[in-house]
Amino acid sequence: MIKILDRFEELLGAILLAVMVSISFINVITRYFFHFSMAFTEELTLYAFVWVTMLGVSLAFRIGANMAVSLLYDRFSVSVRRVLYIVSLLSCIAFFLTLMYWGYIEVRDEMQMGVTTEATGLPVYIFTIAMPFLSVLTIWRILVRGVQDLRSGNF
């Protein structure tokens, strides 16, 4: 079970990407051969893309693959780099806490108003819950990566 949780982003991301590719392919085929477009496929692909993006952010923090411009950073002493690294981690956590809060507000409002998608009629919160849920996961990944990097001196 722990191994699945360690690879949660990769597993769910792969499933969602496979679904996105499949429904987009089916839509292209039906458009080409039957001259019929299925509007719901674009809607589902868009919402899955939001989930995949948030999963990718969390995965990048987990494996330490975030982009960084380190031209100036590398010129500082180790103690200054440590402080800058901690400030960077805290800034990222603050950003995802904000995203989590406003994502929660959005999901709560969508649930209270009963908002549904146009093409499928599904509740919108099923898709937008990615923001608060995956923000929590990303914060966890930032904390774990930060502790690992600070302990190993890899910052």
Residue, then its C-alpha position, 0 to 999 in steps of 0.5 A: m500500500i505504501k508503494i502505491l501512495d509513493r507513486f500516486e501521482e504517476l499512477l493517477g496521472a498515467i490513467l488520466l492521460a490514457v483516458m484523455v488520449s482515448i477519448s480525444f482519439i475517439n472524438v477525432i474518429t467520429r468527426y472524420f468518419f461520421h461528421f459528428s462531434m462529441a462535445f463531452t469529450e472536450e469537456l472531460t479532456l479539459y478537466a482531466f488536464v487540470w488534474v494531470t497538471m496538478l499531479g505533475v506539480s506534486l510529482a515534480f516536488r516529490i522528485g526535485a525536478n522543479m525548474a530553477v535559475s541558479l546563476l546567483y544562487d550558486r554564488f552564495s555561501v552554503s549558509v546563505r543558500r540554506v536560508l534562501y532554500i528555506v524561504s523558497l520552500l516557505s513561499c511555495i507552501a504559502f502559495f499552495l495553502t492559498l490555492m488550497y483555501w480558494g480551491y476549497i471556497e470554489v468547491r464549496d460554492e459549486m456544491q451549494m449552488g449545484v453547478t453542473t457541466e454543460a455537456t455531461g451534466l456532472p457536478v463541476y466540483i468533481f473536477t475542481i476538487a483537484m485544486p484543494f486536494l492536490s494542493v494538500l498533496t503538493i504541500w506534503r511533497i514540498l515538506v518531505r523534499g525540504v526535510q530530505d534536502l536540508r538533512s542531506g545538504n542538497f539545497 
